[in-house]
């Protein structure tokens, strides 16, 4: 379905685009996210998780664009859905949220609803 392909293209751009600043501007990116890189290994963790892992998912989604769009959308649903769940549990444990995290919650909830609709209801 064409709309599925377009949606997956959008999420390829999101994943690849989100990983780039973690690789090339990690200190700036940490500041945007509200992270303090004060401990040994913190910069490496940011670059690995936000750079490498997210880029890896983006590259897999590029593969899916050519070979299996549905699998790519299921990947987006799973990854973003678990980010959403982790963030909700984190909020319940910590009891506080900053504007960046609130924005991520909104984006993640929209993503889960959109992908669920496109895959299973649309």
N, C-alpha and C positions, 0 to 999 in steps of 0.2 A: 504494500500500500504506500502511495506516495507521501502521505502525511507522516507516516512512521519514519520514512527515510529523512524527511526534512527535520523532524524532531530529533532524530539521532545525530544528524549533522550539527544541530545546535549544541547538543551535549558534548560532542567531540570538541567543539570550540571551547566550551566551558571548562572541560577537564584539562585540555592542553593549555589553554589560556591561564588557568589557575596555577598550573605547575611552573610556568616560566618565571614569575617573580621569585618563587622560592629558590630556584636555581641561581638566578643572575642578580637578584637584589634581596637576599634573605634578611638582612637587617632591617631594611625599609619595610619589607613584607611583614616581618614580625611585629613591627610597630603598628602597622595598619590593623593587624589582627589583635593587637593588645597583648602580645606575648613579650615577656622579658627574657632575653637570652643570657641569663646571669650565671648559669651553671655549665661546667664542662660537658660537652656532648649535646647541648641544647641546639646549637646551630646545625650540627650534623643531623639531629633528629628532625628538625624543621625541613632541611633540604631533602632528607630521605623520605619522610612521610608526605610532605606537601609538594615536594618536587618529584622525586622518583616514583613513588607509589601512584600518585595522581596522574603523572605522565604515562606510566605503564597502563593504567586503565584507559586513558585517552587513546593510546596506540592500539589497544585491543578493540576499542570502539571503532577505530578506523578500519581495522580488519573486518569487523562486523558490518560496516557500511557496504562492503563489497561481497560479503559471503552469507551473512545471516542477520538481517536487521532486527528481527524479533529477539535473538539472543543478546544483541547489543542493548535493546531496550530493557530486557530483563536484568542485564548487568547494571544499568543505570538505576533501575527500580531497587535492586538489592543493595547496592552501595549507598545510594542516597537515603533509602529507607532506614538502613542501619545507622547512618550518620544522624538522622533525625531521632531515632530511638535512643542512641547514645547521648545525644544532646539533652533530650527530655529527662532521661535518668540522671544525667549530670546536674541538671537544674534542680531536680528533686533532692539530690544529695547535697549540693552546694547551697541551694536556696537563693542564689543571686544570678543575674544575667546582665551582660553588657550589650550595648546597641549592636555590635557586630554579630554576636551570637544570636540575638533576637532576629536580626536580618537573615542569618543562615537558617534559623527555624522556619521562617516564612518561606524562603526559597525552597527549602527541602520539603515542606508540606505541599507546596504547589507542585513540585516535581513528582512526588508520590501520587498525588491525585491525578495529574495529567497523564503520567505513564500508565497508571492503573486503568484509567478511562480508555486510552488509546489501545492498550493490549487486550483488555477484557470486556469492556462495555461498549466501545465504539464500533 
